[in-house]
C-alpha cells in the first residue's frame, strides 16, 4: 500500500515514546502516547520501576485536539530535540493493588542525531515491517528534573531513549519483536530492533560512538528465558561497514503490559556490558500472551 492509503487505515498510528534510567537513584521510567485518529483512539502508558516501587497506568480515551496530552501525562517540545515531560496523577501496583501519587517534571534533551530506520533496511524489509510502522526514528538523550512519589522527591539525572513511529500499528501482526537500547555514557549508546514476522526478520538500529550514528543492519541475539520470561541475552551487532559490537545483557526487573492482539509487552530494565564498559537501558520484548 502507498503512504496515502496507509494513512486512511483504521490502525494508522502516531506513537511518541520516552524512557530514562537514573543509575544513582536506581529509578527507571518509561512512557508512551499513541494516537489512532481513524479509530478515534488515543492511548497512553506510564510506568515507574525501582527496587522499591513497580507501578504504572495504561488507558485509552477518544482523540482530541491535544495529541501529546492524556490522563495527566503531557509532552511539550520546547526546543530543537528538547522536550518537557510532565505527569501528575496516580500510578498503581497491579500485584498488591496499592496506589501512588506521582508528579514528574523532566527536561529530556537529545545527545545524538536522529536515526531514521529507513537507512537500515531495503525495500523488501520496509514492506515486511509495514504493519508495525512505516516510519521509525530513534534517538538517545539525557533527562533532568524531579519526580515526586507520595511526597518523596527524586532529583533526576539520567540517560534514556526516545522513539517516534508512524504507520499501521497492529500489535498482533509480528510473531515477536525485541527492541533493545543502552546508554554507556553521554558519548556512547546503541539501539537495536529485531522484528519477526511470518515472512522473515528485520534488523535495524544504530551504535553511536565518536560522534557518529553507525547504522546497524544485523543483530544475532541469543536470548535465555527463565520460567517464560527473558533473563539474559548475548548480542552480536553488525553495522553497514562490517564493524561488530559484542554486547551482553542481563534483565534486572520488568513490567508486563497487556496490549491488543493477544500479545504481552515486557518492558525491562537491563544491564549491559560492551568493550569493558557498563551501561543501562530498556530491553522491550513483545511476545504472544500464553494465557
C-alpha positions, 0 to 999 in steps of 0.5 A: 500500500502507498503512504496515502492509503496507509494513512486512511487505515483504521490502525494508522498510528502516531506513537511518541515514546520516552524512557530514562534510567537514573543509575544513582537513584536506581529509578527507571521510567518509561512512557508512551502516547499513541494516537489512532485518529481513524479509530478515534483512539488515543492511548497512553502508558506510564510506568515507574520501576525501582527496587522499591516501587513497580507501578504504572497506568495504561488507558485509552480515551477518544482523540482530541485536539491535544495529541501529546496530552492524556490522563495527566501525562503531557509532552511539550517540545520546547526546543530543537530535540528538547522536550518537557515531560510532565505527569501528575496523577496516580500510578498503581501496583497491579500485584498488591493493588496499592496506589501512588501519587506521582508528579514528574517534571523532566527536561529530556534533551537529545545527545545524538542525531536522529536515526531514521530506520529507513537507512537500515533496511531495503525495500523488501524489509520496509514492506515486511515491517509495514504493519508495525510502522512505516516510519521509525526514528530513534534517538538517545538523550539525557533527562533532568528534573524531579519526580515526586512519589507520595511526597518523596522527591527524586532529583533526576539525572539520567540517560534514556531513549526516545522513539517516534513511529508512524504507520499501521500499528497492529500489535498482533501482526509480528510473531515477536519483536525485541527492541533493545537500547543502552546508554554507556555514557553521554558519548556512547549508546546503541539501539537495536530492533529485531522484528519477526514476522511470518515472512522473515526478520528485520534488523535495524538500529544504530551504535553511536560512538565518536560522534557518529550514528553507525547504522546497524543492519544485523543483530544475532541475539541469543536470548535465555528465558527463565520460567517464560520470561527473558533473563539474559541475552548475548548480542552480536551487532553488525553495522553497514561497514562490517564493524561488530559490537559484542554486547551482553545483557542481563534483565534486572526487573520488568513490567508486563503490559497487556496490549491488543492482539493477544500479545504481552509487552515486557518492558525491562530494565537491563544491564549491559556490558560492551568493550569493558564498559557498563551501561543501562537501558530498556530491553522491550520484548513483545511476545504472544500472551500464553494465557 
